[in-house]
Amino acid sequence: MPMDLRVVIITYNVNMQRVSGEDDVRKLLSPAIVVNPCVLVIGMQEVPHGETVVGGTAVTWQQQMFEWMKARNERFVLLTKTYQMTNQVTVFVKRALLPSIRGIQFRFSRSTMGGLTGHKGSIGIKISLQGHTALVFVDSHFIHDDVAYDRRIAQYHSNKVCCFPEDPEVKAVFWLGDLNFRVDKEPEEVMDLIKSNAVLSLLNSAEQLKRAVREGEAFVGFEEQAVSFPPTYRLYVGTTEYDMRRTPSWCDRVLYKGDIISPISYSSNQDLLVSDHFPVHAVFDVKIPHLPKSNWDCLFEHLPTWYTTVPLIGRFRLLNNYWTSRGSYQDWVGVYPATIDDCTSPLRWIWIPACSEQMVQGQKYIVCEFVSLPEGNYRLGYFSHYSNCLIGLSKSFKVIQQPVE
């Protein structure tokens, strides 16, 4: 049956600025949550280096976003996250969508120093749904400088592999990021035209991304919602005032391609002032033509109430020819909070080779065992290495203290 998915996309160049607290995240995410998305994608550029290395900064944008969503939006889970140098992508989805997701893939393209590093580059994430439909999100940081137009065009062509163009199941592509296209006018002239409400004519006559699309040099087949917000760059940090040493430009954009996409809104967020860029929000409805009834490839047996003094034992079956088609000895089974806040980070986990097999009435079961758990509500989940997502979740179960007799 057809299904409409509300997709919200945020792109934000944070200018190497650290998140200062919950208020920054609230300002960034609140406008997105208000419109009730099924999928929320946040692409960030110029994230502080310490946020994307092991043992780096303890408080990160990604962690703060996760904690904010966890505390206030119990319907959402962190589906996946990834990064390339100072660029990162975070994807939240409604929990009810999890059984409909059958695979996640990443692609990376590096454009700094001839491809040696990825400070400038793109990250592609393909989310494949049941029913042979896939959505792709490409987060990019293009080469800067007013006069680097041709280099940005070249980067587009080298980075478009991140759209998974060879996959016929891809029905919707969203390209977001600091694309760094500028306005070919002097700063004072740009501001005068904006003040006279001539944004549309300015964009059509002197804005480089519009020119690239119009002349067929880049983003052929992509569309963009009407831009009615002021330039997103370059601001004095902490203010809405432009640094007139740079031409005010719409560097931060969201483009889309696909017949199943209906644009809803497109705006900048002028409440968050920690960077020299404004964040940009885009809202879409995506009509999935056929989304069959979702069935997990891994079916867990019901777990009764468990005691904290007893090692946890779970049992499950693999269905739909999963092991033959996509199974791996790098698959794992994890223990999650019952709320499944983060699909990528179980509380505890074991590799599939550490599990055992058991025949019950002619059917093969796989048995997993964990050390005893503290009191709480939990689920078991099966994470597929090749699919890069959960392919099964148990119903929630409770762990309690054993009564004293």
N, C-alpha and C positions, 0 to 999 in steps of 0.2 A: 504494500500500500504506500502511496505517496506520503511524504512527511516534510513539513517546513521546519528548518533549523534557523533560529536567530543567531547570527554570527556577529560578534563585535571585535573590532581590531583596534589596537592602540599602538602607535609608534612614538618613541620618545628618545631623543638624543640627550643623555643626561650630562654631557660635557665633563665627564670624569668626577662629577659631584656625588658624594656619598648620600645615601638616604639619611635624613636627620631624625626620622621617627615616624610614628603611625600617621601623623597628619599628612605627610607627603603622600603616603600610599592611599590614604582615604581620598585625597583630592584627585589622585590619578584614577582610581578604580570606581569610585562611587557613581560617576556618570554612566559607566558601562553597566553596572549592576542594575541600575534603575530600569533599563530597557529589557531586562529579563533574558539574557542570552542563553543559548544552549552551548555555544562555543565561545570562549574568550581567549584571544591571542594577543600577547603583549610582546612586541619587538623592541629591544633597546639597543642603542648604539653608544659608544664611548662610555661603557661601564668601567668604573675604576679597576685597574689591573688586579688588585687584591681580591676582587670578588670572583674571579674565574680561575683561581689557582688553588690547589689543595693546601690547606693550612693558611689560607689568606685571611681577608677581613671576616670577622665573626658576624657582623651585622651587614647584610647585603640587601639590595633591592629585591632580589628574588625571594629571599627568606622572609623579608618583611611583607611582601605581597602574599606569600603563602599563609603567614600567620594571620593576616587581616582577613583573608578569605575564609580561613578555617574558623575563625572566631565569629564571623557574622553571616556566613552563607553556607549552611550545612548541606545545601543541595549540590554544591560544587566540589570537584576533586581536581587535584593537580594531575593531569594526564601525562604530560611529558615536558621535558625541558632540555635545552642544549645551548652550547655557546661556541663561538669561534673568536679567539682573542678577546677583544673588548665588545663584542656583539653577542647578544643572547636572546633567546626566544623562550617564552613560558606559555603553556597552553592549559587552560582550565576547561572542563566540560561539566555539564550536569551529570550527576551520578547515574541517572536513568539511561544515559546514552552509552555507558560502558559496554553492555553486552552487544551493541551494534557495531563496535569497532573491532575490525579483524586484523589490522596491521598498521604500523607506523614506520616510516622510513625517513632518513635524513640524507641531505646532500650538502656539500660545502664547496664554495668556490672562493679562492683567495686572489686578491688583486693588488696587494702591496708588495713593492720590491720585486716585480715580475712574478708574483705568485708565491714568494717565499714566506710571507706572513699574511694574516687575514684581518688586519685592522680595517682595511677596506676590502669588502667582499660580500658574499651572500650566504645565507643559510636557507635551505629548502626543507620543509617538513610536509610529507604526504601522509594524510590520514585516510586509510581505506575503510569503507563501511561495508556492512553486509549488503548484498544486492548489486555489487560491482560498480560502485560509485566511490570516487576518491576526491578529496579536497586537498589543495596544495596551498601552503603559505610560505612566501619567500620574504625574508627579512634582509635588507641590504643597507650597507653604508657605502655610498659611491664616492669617487674621488672628488676632492674639494677644489676650490678656486674658480673665480669667475671665468677665467679663460680656458678652463679644462673641459670645455664642452665635448670636444672630439674624444677625449679620454673617457668621459662618462659614457658616451655612446659605445665605445669599444668595450667598456666594462659590462654594459648591459648584454652585449652579444656573447661575451665569455661566461657570464653568470647565468644566462637563461637556461642552462642545463639544470639548474636547481628547480625548474618548473616541472621536471619529469615529463618532457614533451613526448617521449616515446610510449607513454602509457595511455592506452585508449580509455581506461577507466577514469582518468582525471577529467572531471566535468566542471570544475570550478578552480580558478587560480586567483589568489590575492597576492599582490606584490606591494609590500609596505617598506618604509624605512626612511632614512635620511638620504634621499636620492641626490641631494646637493645641486640640483639644477637652479640656476640663478636668473635674475631679471637683467636684461641688457639695457639698463638705463642708469643714470646717476642717482645716488641715494635721495637727494632732495627732490628730484623729479618724481621718483616713485612715491614718496610720502605725499607730495602735492596731489597726485592722481588718486591716491587712496582717500585722502581727505575730501576729495570732490566726488566720491562714490563711483570712481571709474575703474574698479577692480577688474571687472570682466574684460573691458577693452585693453587694460594693461596686460592681463594674462594672455589674451589672444594675440597681442601685437609684439610683446617683448619678452615673454617668459619662455625659458629654454625647453622645459619638458613639453609644453604645448606645441612648440615648434618641432621637437623631435617626433612626436606622434603625428602631427599634421603632415610632415614631409616624409614619413615612413622610415625614419632613421632608427627608431627604437620603439618598443612597446606596441608593435603592430598587433591589432586585435584587442588590445586592452582599452578599457574605458575608465573614466574618473567621474565621480559625482561633481556637481557644480561647486567650485571653490568660492565661498562667500566670506571666509574668515581672513583676518589680516595676515601678513607675512609671519612665518614661524621662526625666522632667524634674521638678524642676530640681535639678541637682547642684552642689555646690561643685567647680569645675574641679580635676582631679587626684585626686579622691576618689570614693568611692561614697556619700558622705554627702549627704543632701538639705538644700537651703537652705529652711528652714521659713518664710521670708518669702513663699514661694509654696506653694500646695497641690500636693503631689506628684501628678503626672498622667501618663497614658499618651498623650502628645502625638504620638508617632511610631508610625505604623500602616501596615499593608499590607492592603488589601481586594482582593477579586477577584470577577469575574462571568463565568460561562461554563460550560456543561455539560461541556466537554472538560477542565476543570481538576480535578485531584485534589490536595488539600492534603496536605503531608507533615510540615512542622514550622514552628514560629513561636517565635522567641526574641529576647531582647535580648543584646547583647554587653557584658558588664560588665568586660571586660579593657582596653578602650580608654577612657581617662579624660581626653582632651585638651579635651573640651567640657563644657557643662552638660547635655548630653543623652547617653543611651546610644544606640548604633546598634541597629537592629532588623533581623533577618534572617528571611526567609520562604522556604520551599522548596516547590515544586510540581512535579507531573508534568502535562504537557499532552499529551493524545492528539490528534495531528493526524490527522483521519479519512482524508485521502488526500494523500499526498506522492509525486507521480510521480517516476520516475527523472530526476535533475537533469541538464539539458543547458544549457550556456551559450548565450547569444545571440550571443556573439562567439567565434570559433574561431581561435586563433593557430596558425600553422605552427611546426613544431619548429625550434628554434634550435640550431645546432651550437656546439661550443666556440668562443669568440670571443677575439680578441686585444685587449689594452689599447690598441694603437696604431691600431685601426680603428674609425671611427664605427659605432655599433650600428644595424643595419637589421632591422626586424621586419615581418612580413606577416600579415594576418588577413582573415577574411571575417565579415560580419554575417549572421546567420541568423534564421529564424522571423519574417520580415517586421519585424525590429526597427526599421530606420531609418524606415519609413513610420509605425509605430505610436508609437514613443517616442524616435526619434533627435533630436539637437539639435546645432547647431554649437558648443554649449558643452560637449559631451562631450570627454573627453580620454583620452589613453593615457599610462600612467605606467610607470616602471621601479621595481620593488620589490625588497627583499631576498627571497631565495627563501622565507623563513619567513613573509612577508606579516604582519608584526607589527601594522601599522596601515593599514587600508584607506583612510583619509582622507588619508594623508601619504606620497605616493611620494617616492622619492629625486630623480627628475627626471620631467618630464611635458611634453606638447605638446598643444595643441588639435587637434581633428579637422580643422579647415580647413587646418592646416599639413601634413597628410598628403597623399599623392598616391594616385591610383588606377592599377591595372595589371590588364590582362586576361591570364589564363593559361588556355589551353585552354577558352576560352569562359566562364570564371568570373571575376567581378570581385573583385579583392583590393584591400585598402587597405594602403599602405606607410607605415611610420613610421620616422623617423630621429632618433637621438640622438648627441650628442658621445660620444667614447670613454669607457668606464667603467674604473675601477680593478679590480684583481683581486677576484674574489668570485663568489658564487652569486646569481643574480637570477631574476626573472620579469617578464614584461610583463603589464599589466592594463588593461582598458578600463573606464572609469568613466562611467556614464550620468548626465547632468545631471537628467533628469526622474525617473529611477528612484532617484537619489541613492545608488547602490551600484555595486559591480563587477558587470559582466555577462559578463566573460570573463577568464580567467587562462591564461597560457602555462604549460607545464611549466618546471621550473627549468633554467637553463643556466649554464655556467661561463665566466667571463672570466679569461684567463691572460696572462702575459707572453709575447710572441712570442719563440720560441727564436732565439738568435744563431747564424747559419750560418757 
